[in-house]
Amino acid sequence: MTRPTRQTWPTRIQRKAAFRAAATMHEVTMANAARRLGVSYNHLTLVLNGDRKGSSALKSRIADFLGCTALEVFEQDR
């Protein structure tokens, strides 16, 4: 029997969807969540989409919001 492979998540789409779901669970909008993280909504979406690098501090705050580590959330951007 083969060992199941670890699913690498998230893709850019999954990352944004996970953040949107977390925002819903926190009962805030994406824009309000971005403000809580100290960035604009536009910058947040650029970082989640991988179009902007984002600081390690911001990535850590995003990961905390999602309840994961920054390495798990941004693994594909390395």
C-alpha positions as CSV (number, residue, x, y, z in Angstrom):
1,M,0.0,0.0,0.0
2,T,1.4,3.4,-0.9
3,R,1.5,6.2,1.4
4,P,-0.8,9.1,0.5
5,T,1.1,12.1,-0.8
6,R,0.7,15.3,1.0
7,Q,-1.5,17.6,-1.0
8,T,0.3,20.8,-1.6
9,W,-2.0,23.7,-1.1
10,P,-2.8,26.2,-1.8
11,T,-2.8,27.2,-5.4
12,R,-3.3,30.9,-5.8
13,I,-7.1,30.4,-6.3
14,Q,-7.3,28.1,-3.3
15,R,-5.3,30.6,-1.1
16,K,-7.7,33.5,-2.0
17,A,-10.7,31.2,-1.4
18,A,-9.3,30.1,1.9
19,F,-8.8,33.7,3.0
20,R,-12.3,34.6,1.9
21,A,-13.7,31.7,3.9
22,A,-11.6,32.7,7.0
23,A,-12.9,36.2,6.7
24,T,-16.5,34.9,6.6
25,M,-15.8,32.8,9.7
26,H,-14.4,35.9,11.4
27,E,-17.6,37.7,10.2
28,V,-15.6,40.4,8.4
29,T,-15.3,41.5,4.8
30,M,-12.1,40.9,2.9
31,A,-11.6,44.7,3.0
32,N,-12.0,44.8,6.8
33,A,-9.7,41.8,7.1
34,A,-7.1,43.6,5.0
35,R,-7.4,46.6,7.3
36,R,-6.9,44.4,10.3
37,L,-3.7,43.1,8.7
38,G,-2.5,46.7,8.0
39,V,-2.7,46.7,4.2
40,S,-5.2,47.7,1.6
41,Y,-7.6,45.2,0.0
42,N,-5.8,45.6,-3.3
43,H,-2.4,44.9,-1.8
44,L,-3.8,41.9,0.0
45,T,-5.3,40.4,-3.1
46,L,-2.0,40.9,-5.0
47,V,-0.1,39.1,-2.3
48,L,-2.7,36.3,-2.2
49,N,-2.6,35.9,-5.9
50,G,1.2,35.9,-5.9
51,D,1.5,39.0,-8.1
52,R,3.3,40.8,-5.3
53,K,5.9,39.3,-3.0
54,G,4.7,40.8,0.3
55,S,6.8,41.1,3.4
56,S,7.5,38.2,5.7
57,A,5.6,40.0,8.4
58,L,2.5,40.4,6.2
59,K,2.7,36.7,5.2
60,S,2.9,35.7,8.8
61,R,-0.2,37.9,9.7
62,I,-2.1,36.3,6.7
63,A,-1.1,32.8,7.9
64,D,-2.2,33.6,11.5
65,F,-5.5,34.8,10.1
66,L,-5.9,31.5,8.3
67,G,-4.6,29.4,11.2
68,C,-1.6,28.1,9.4
69,T,2.1,28.8,9.1
70,A,3.4,31.1,6.4
71,L,5.4,28.3,4.9
72,E,2.2,26.3,4.4
73,V,0.3,29.2,2.9
74,F,3.0,30.5,0.6
75,E,4.8,27.3,-0.2
76,Q,4.3,27.5,-3.9
77,D,5.7,31.0,-4.1
78,R,9.1,30.0,-3.0
